[in-house]
Amino acid sequence: MEEPANRPARPRPPDPPAAGTSPGTLEAVEVRAMFDRIAGVYDLMNTAMTAGLHRHWRERAAELARVGPGSRVLDAATGTGDLAIELARHVSPGGEVVGCDFADGMLARARVKASIADAGHVLPRFEWADALELPYEDDCFDAATVGFGARNFADLPRGLRELARVVRPGGRVVVLEITTPTRAPLSLFYRLWFDRVVPALGRLAGALATLASRLRRSPSPAAIAGANSYLPDSVKRFPAPAVLAAEMERAGLDDVGYLLTAGGIVAIHTGTVSRGRA
């Protein structure tokens, strides 16, 4: 259910201080390097983590952005571009989708996927940018989204403020994230899935990578194992839906609410940029 829950390009900013050593936290430079290493298998890993349901959740997030033909949309922390490609269907014809990420390996995969997507829709533009210091003018997008990327922000409040800054008054900010259910029996299944099944899938992927690396360049088993540890841990430490909603309000968004789906495993937060913003 739903609860009333181009500024000229600048040099890449320096990496922020260490995010800490607790599970699910890495320095920005480490997050970037990890995603660059696993870009080739990220889609497979994401499908394993979400049991293949991530595509449906992205479709719903794109709908909640409330954009249409001719709209201009930013997808921050775009990864391999799935949400940006989905948004392109909504803004066609005549619209524009910009997908940005700070991992070049992920952007390369996104460009390949977009090039073979439905030719009847606008082609997303993928470019390097740090979500904590977006290289775009104020109020230049009709909406901004981030799908499964906000938990990787080294500074979540700053990232949310940046998303709100680049969206025009009255436009929407949408955050799609995996969250931790609190009610049994789903909470028990969730812990089993992320603590046992996902790591096992990671070990299997590592074994396959060992075989593949003998034939072609591929991520190392250690890189895949590390990602399969970091990604579930990053979900566990991410703020609960109500806490994230409060952060979005502090970032300057009005009418903040969230939709819990998949039994509470996924939260889609929305907020509207204040029309009274100076």
C-alpha positions, 0 to 999 in steps of 0.5 A: 500500500502507499503511505502519505509516506547543464551546469557546465561539466566540472572536474571529477570531485575528490573522493569523500572520506572513508565511509567506515569499516562496518558491513555494507560500507565502503569508501567511494573509491572502493565502491567505484572500483568494485562496480567497475570490476563486476560490471560484466556480471552485475545484471546476473547478480541483481537478478539473483538478489531480487529473484528476477523481480527488479524489472517489474519494480523499475517499471513501477518506479518509472510510472511514479516519476509521472513523466510523459512525451517530451519530458527530460529525466535524470537517472542518477547512479544508473548502473547498467541503465535498466531504469534509464531505458525504461524511462525512455519509453515514457518520455518518447517521443521528443523527450530526453533521458540522461543516465549518470554514474561514477563507474565507467564499467557500468556505463559501458554496459548501459550504452551497449544495452541501450543500443539494442533496446527498442528503436522506437524510443528515445536513446538515453544518454549515459555519462560520468557524474558523481551523484553527490555533485551533479554537473547539471543546472538547477531546475533542469529536469522534470524528474530524477530517479535512482534505482538500487543506487541510493544505498551506495551514496557515501552521503545520503542526505547530500545525494538527495539534496542534489537530486532535488536541486536539479529537478524543477519545482513541481517535478518528482524525485523517485527512489527505488530500493530494497529494504528489510521487512520486519514482519514474519514470516517474510522477514525470516525468508529474507534473512535466509535469502540474503544470508545464505542463498545470495552468498551461495549464488556468489560462490557459484558465480565465482566458480563460473568466473574462474572458468570463464577467466581462462577463456576471456577477460572477466571479473575475478572470483574474489571481486564477485565474492566481495560484491555478493557480501557488500550488496546484501550488507548495504541493504541491511544498513540502509535506512528504514522506509520511514527514515528515508522519507524523513530524509527526503523531506529534509532534502526539500521535497514535499508530499513524500510518500512510499509504496511497499511492494513484494511483501515489504522487500522493496520500497519506492519513495516519491517526493515533489520539489517544492513549488515555493523553492527560492 
